[in-house]
Amino acid sequence: MINLILLFPILAFIILSLFKKKFLNNLMINLYALIHFVVSMALCFNVDFLPMWKTCRFFAIDDTNKIFLAVMSIVFLAVAIYNNGYVQKETSLTKKLRHYTYMILFFVFSMTGAVLSSNLGITWVFIEGTTLASAYLIYFHKTKNSIEAAWKYVFICSIGIALAFVGIILMTIATGNLNSLFYSDLYHNAPLFNHFWLQLSFVFILFGIGTKMGLAPVHFWLPDAHAEAPTPISALLSAALLNSAFLMILNVFRVMVIAGCDGYARIMLLVMGLLSLFITAVFVYHINNYKRMLAYSSIENMGILAIGTALGGIGMLAAMIHLIGHSLIKASFFLTSGNILEIYGTKKIKAVTGLLKTDRKTGWLWIASFIGIAAFPPSVLFISEFLMVKTLFMQKHFIICAVFLLLLTIIIYGLGKSVVRMAFSSNKESELPNNAIKLSWTMYAPQVIMLILAFIIGIYMPLGLSQAVLMAVAGF
């Protein structure tokens, strides 16, 4: 079944190239999203409806990556639905929209390959593929800022990918005569690895792939790219791409744990996690671009994932829950920001006033997304952050816990003041009538569904999901 979601984009490329019909653009994205969702859910629930179609050993589903695959699939389906309304207002030429479709298919294909890959080297190849695909998508509008953001993205991420490649070479040195980069082989033989070369390889891989994940201090591309990309792409970048990079780091971290030199790795993850929160807390007060504000929030949440991984145990469990919640809520937040951009025609926070009066549905989605990302109950992020604080107390990291809570409070206040101002302030400056712009229902429904999921999980986590999360963190 894995072959189906990996081969469909190739078939879609051929169809789009041969027929070149405008309606096929949305059709291929929607069809791929539906197939991706069905196959992903089947893989997660161990249902094989194509038993005769065998997958090569370079791709496999396991207890950890099934969480990442399921989250990516849900987000992609939501983005595909939203995209139907979004492209209706896009005045680009048919050829440009066809290229946009090509790159979305290639982007999701690359992220899927990175998540499902059972080989460290192949994962690296697919992570590089995400850079090539998403660079065009960031550049899509061809404004001065988008071109600058795309070049910065390519330059910084290419350096990161190169560092990760050096890390993989060092990993092969650490493995001795193993001559294999399959994760199963690495896990099985990890106790025999040379600790010096293994630790050195982790440094390069963490900083290299940490660039793609958006961890500070190698996060510099992220605010520009998320702010300038088309809205559906911003949602995919934040809720899917960053997770794909995190999974690669997680797989290498597991090797460190099995090899018995994880203490070194945990310190590095903890430092980069706290630094990511600090960077967000500093910059969130000086931002006048609401998409850029959401991008910094993504850096914060990637830092939280790194901290949870460093803590291990319940902290690792909290990180996995946080990943699910952040992906759903942040995708909703970015898609809602796209509605605001369509209505007001600007990304400036100060220029958006009276959102609730101008478009009540978008206004309440904006507020609900903030409640979710700020980890207020019933958001699932409340559970993850509560468990993380509990773990810090249990491990007697009292100073780190105080810093963690202080930085979160600063960030929540910084986000909150902008969200409240945009939603509740008077709209005298804009003077937009309530019926100024009509948005399609497809530009509201995905956010509603994702937020409902995030809030329901925050109140009641189904037994199947809780067991899947527990199995995903086993071995950390």
Secondary structure, DSSP 4 states (H G I P E B T S, - for coil): -HHHHHHHHHHHHHHHHHH--HHHHHHHHHHHHHHHHHHHHHHHTT--S-TTSPPPTTB---TTHHHHHHHHHHHHHHHHHHHHHHHHT----HHHHHHHHHHHHHHHHHHHHHHHBSBHHHHHHHHHHHHHHHHHHHTTT--HHHHHHHHHHHHHHHHHHHHHHHHHHHHHHHTTT----BHHHHHHHGGGS-HHHHHHHHHHHHHHHHHHHT-TTS-THHHHHHHHS-HHHHHHIIIIIHHHHHHHHHHHHHHHHHHT-HHHHHHHHHHHHHHHHHHHHHHGGG--BHHHHHHHHHHHHHHHHHHHHHH-THHHHHHHHHHHHHHHHHHHHHHHHHHHHHHHS--BGGG---HHHH-HHHHHHHHHHHHHHTT-TTSHHHHHHHHHHHHHHHTT-HHHHHHHHHHHHHHHHHHHHHHHHHHHS--TTT---TTS-PPPGGGTHHHHHHHHHHHHHHH---HHHHHHHHHHTTT-
